[in-house]
Amino acid sequence: MGVFCKLPLYYRISFALAFFGNMKNLSFNVKEIAKVNNVAIMASNDPNQLVPIKPICDALGIDAKAQRNRIDRDEILSSTGVIMTSVAADGKEREMYCIPIRYVFGWLFSIDTNRVDEEVRASVIKYKMQCYDTLYDHFASYASFVNQKQKRQAEDWARIQILKKEFHEAKNKLAKATKQMNMTVDYSFEQWKANGKQLILDFDD
């Protein structure tokens, strides 16, 4: 495997994906995201793009046939695997066992690190740790979001109750002030004289 094995795991898998992307009789929604040693690294935003497992297995130093058997036994992956006959870049027809790219990362996560080449084992373990972190962030982050949302809702509800109370008190004060103003408006000249020329109203008591 030579220089290929010395490349980081990310590039080795990327090259494997690029290999399939270069097959002549297939069309993919792919784009080049980088180039290393004149080898294009391709990426796709189509989750259903089919990816052959053999180039990836070769990059990891594991048996592609054994991995196909594992996929065929898996209750989820078994329904995704297909065999495609394609014309590769060298013009020869090859049968390729493929799975959609959306399942590739989960399949890689399930590979026994003891079966991969020693020189890439650390990279595979690092990849698995990233998967664990990503899963935790996804599910734990949602739980954190729910907790924060519930806490904010409780705070908002408490504030609404305070504002309702303040609004009720303000309504009572407004009604009282309106009543007092009407009493002042209705206060007659005769009342003023009868009260010793003093503007005496009940609410002044």
C-alpha distance (Angstrom), angle and dihedral (degrees) to the residues before:
residue distance angle dihedral
M1 . . .
G2 3.84 . .
V3 3.79 119.0 .
F4 3.81 90.3 2.4
C5 3.82 91.0 69.0
K6 3.80 91.6 51.6
L7 3.78 92.6 60.4
P8 3.84 118.9 96.4
L9 3.79 114.9 -89.7
Y10 3.83 91.2 -111.3
Y11 3.81 91.9 59.9
R12 3.78 94.3 42.2
I13 3.80 92.2 54.6
S14 3.80 90.3 41.6
F15 3.81 89.6 54.9
A16 3.79 89.2 50.4
L17 3.79 90.5 52.7
A18 3.81 90.3 45.6
F19 3.82 89.8 53.4
F20 3.78 90.7 63.6
G21 3.77 92.3 41.8
N22 3.80 89.6 59.6
M23 3.82 95.3 57.8
K24 3.78 107.2 124.2
N25 3.79 104.2 -135.3
L26 3.80 97.3 49.4
S27 3.78 130.0 79.6
F28 3.81 121.7 -152.5
N29 3.77 136.8 178.7
V30 3.80 91.4 -119.0
K31 3.77 137.0 139.0
E32 3.75 135.2 -166.5
I33 3.79 111.0 -107.8
A34 3.80 99.2 174.4
K35 3.79 144.2 -8.7
V36 3.79 124.7 -137.7
N37 3.82 121.3 -178.1
N38 3.83 87.9 -12.0
V39 3.82 90.9 -57.9
A40 3.79 114.0 126.3
I41 3.79 116.9 -131.5
M42 3.79 108.9 -147.5
A43 3.79 131.1 -159.5
S44 3.78 131.1 -171.1
N45 3.78 133.4 -158.2
D46 3.80 91.7 -159.6
P47 3.84 108.3 100.2
N48 3.82 90.5 -162.7
Q49 3.80 96.0 55.7
L50 3.80 107.1 127.2
V51 3.78 117.5 -122.5
P52 3.83 125.3 -168.4
I53 3.77 114.5 -126.0
K54 3.82 98.0 -151.6
P55 3.83 98.2 75.1
I56 3.79 89.0 49.1
C57 3.80 91.8 47.5
D58 3.80 89.6 49.3
A59 3.80 89.4 51.3
L60 3.81 90.3 53.0
G61 3.79 95.6 41.4
I62 3.81 94.6 -119.8
D63 3.79 130.5 129.9
A64 3.82 111.2 -93.1
K65 3.82 93.4 -158.4
A66 3.80 91.7 54.0
Q67 3.79 90.2 48.8
R68 3.79 91.0 50.2
N69 3.80 88.9 53.1
R70 3.82 89.6 50.5
I71 3.79 90.6 50.7
D72 3.81 91.6 48.1
R73 3.82 89.5 53.1
D74 3.79 93.9 48.5
E75 3.82 114.0 102.0
I76 3.81 91.7 -138.1
L77 3.79 106.9 27.6
S78 3.80 93.5 45.5
S79 3.80 90.4 73.3
T80 3.81 92.7 52.3
G81 3.82 103.0 51.9
V82 3.81 118.0 102.6
I83 3.80 135.6 171.4
M84 3.79 116.6 -129.1
T85 3.79 128.9 -174.3
S86 3.76 108.7 -145.1
V87 3.76 139.7 169.1
A88 3.78 108.0 -117.5
A89 3.78 127.2 -152.0
D90 3.83 91.0 -86.9
G91 3.80 90.5 58.3
K92 3.81 95.5 -111.8
E93 3.79 124.0 126.2
R94 3.78 116.1 -119.2
E95 3.78 134.6 178.5
M96 3.78 109.8 -129.2
Y97 3.80 125.8 -168.6
C98 3.80 105.0 -141.2
I99 3.77 141.6 -178.2
P100 3.84 128.2 -168.5
I101 3.79 113.2 -88.2
R102 3.81 90.5 -120.1
Y103 3.83 87.9 69.4
V104 3.81 97.7 41.3
F105 3.80 95.2 85.3
G106 3.80 93.4 49.4
W107 3.80 90.8 47.6
L108 3.82 90.2 51.4
F109 3.80 88.9 49.8
S110 3.82 89.9 56.9
I111 3.82 95.6 52.9
D112 3.81 115.2 113.6
T113 3.80 105.9 -115.8
N114 3.80 89.9 -148.5
R115 3.81 88.6 68.1
V116 3.80 98.1 54.5
D117 3.78 125.1 86.8
E118 3.77 114.1 -78.1
E119 3.80 91.7 -122.8
V120 3.79 93.1 59.4
R121 3.81 99.0 35.0
A122 3.81 94.1 95.5
S123 3.80 90.2 52.0
V124 3.81 92.0 50.2
I125 3.80 90.9 49.0
K126 3.81 89.3 49.5
Y127 3.82 89.4 50.2
K128 3.82 90.7 51.3
M129 3.80 90.7 50.4
Q130 3.81 88.8 52.6
C131 3.81 88.7 51.8
Y132 3.81 90.9 51.8
D133 3.81 90.1 48.7
T134 3.80 91.6 48.1
L135 3.80 92.7 49.7
Y136 3.79 91.2 47.8
D137 3.80 92.5 47.8
H138 3.80 91.2 49.5
F139 3.79 98.4 49.5
A140 3.80 99.9 28.6
S141 3.79 91.9 45.3
Y142 3.79 90.3 55.3
A143 3.81 90.2 50.5
S144 3.80 88.9 49.9
F145 3.80 89.5 49.7
V146 3.82 91.1 51.4
N147 3.81 92.0 48.2
Q148 3.80 92.8 49.1
K149 3.79 91.2 46.2
Q150 3.81 92.8 50.2
K151 3.81 91.0 47.7
R152 3.81 91.4 50.5
Q153 3.81 91.2 47.1
A154 3.82 90.1 52.7
E155 3.81 90.2 49.6
D156 3.81 91.5 47.7
W157 3.81 91.3 48.6
A158 3.81 91.4 51.2
R159 3.81 90.6 49.6
I160 3.81 90.9 49.2
Q161 3.80 90.1 53.8
I162 3.82 90.3 51.6
L163 3.78 91.5 48.2
K164 3.80 91.2 47.8
K165 3.80 89.8 53.2
E166 3.79 91.6 47.0
F167 3.81 89.8 47.3
H168 3.82 91.3 50.9
E169 3.78 90.7 49.7
A170 3.80 90.9 46.7
K171 3.82 90.4 51.5
N172 3.79 90.3 53.1
K173 3.79 91.1 48.7
L174 3.79 90.7 48.0
A175 3.81 91.6 50.3
K176 3.80 90.7 49.8
A177 3.80 92.7 47.6
T178 3.81 90.7 48.3
K179 3.79 90.4 50.7
Q180 3.80 91.2 49.9
M181 3.79 91.6 49.4
N182 3.82 90.9 51.0
M183 3.80 90.5 50.1
T184 3.79 88.7 52.8
V185 3.79 91.8 48.2
D186 3.82 90.8 50.1
Y187 3.81 94.6 45.6
S188 3.83 106.2 117.7
F189 3.73 133.2 -145.7
E190 3.80 89.6 -116.8
Q191 3.81 90.9 55.8
W192 3.76 89.6 50.0
K193 3.84 91.8 52.8
A194 3.82 91.9 43.8
N195 3.77 89.2 54.9
G196 3.78 93.1 55.5
K197 3.77 93.6 -91.5
Q198 3.79 90.1 -58.1
L199 3.81 126.1 130.1
I200 3.78 96.3 -128.1
L201 3.79 118.2 172.1
D202 3.79 130.5 174.3
F203 3.79 93.8 -116.2
D204 3.82 90.1 59.6
D205 3.82 89.6 69.2
